[in-house]
């Protein structure tokens, strides 16, 4: 269940990121911001980061690091909530 939650949160984070970037809000993560600014295609940079995160989460899940995965679920849950607040304040 933790891995499915993580994957769902990655999808929600990507979708809300695309929405707020289109609204003119800057990316809060400095590494992701750099990738979005330096990369030729924002969608490819975002998809690459999400696929990498999911691969790491699968590794954590398969190697029994459930507590780490739970912490990451909480972190990305907060990131999605932050994105929704950023979108809500721009509407």
C-alpha positions, 0 to 999 in steps of 0.5 A: 500500500505504501508504494501505491500511495507513493506512486499516486502522490508522484502523479499528483505532485507532477500534475499540480506542479504543471498547473502552478508552473502554467500559472506563473508560480516558481518551482520551490525545489531548487534542484527541480527548478534548475532542471526545469530552467536548464532543460529544453523541455519542462515535461521531460525534466519533470517526468524524469524526476518522477520516474527516478523517484518511483524507481528509488521508492520501489527499491526501498519497498523491495528492500524492506525500508517501509519506514523510509517509504512512509516518511517519503509519503508524508513528505510528498503528501505535504508537497502536494498540499503545498502545490494546492495552496499555491494554486488556490492562492492564484485563482 
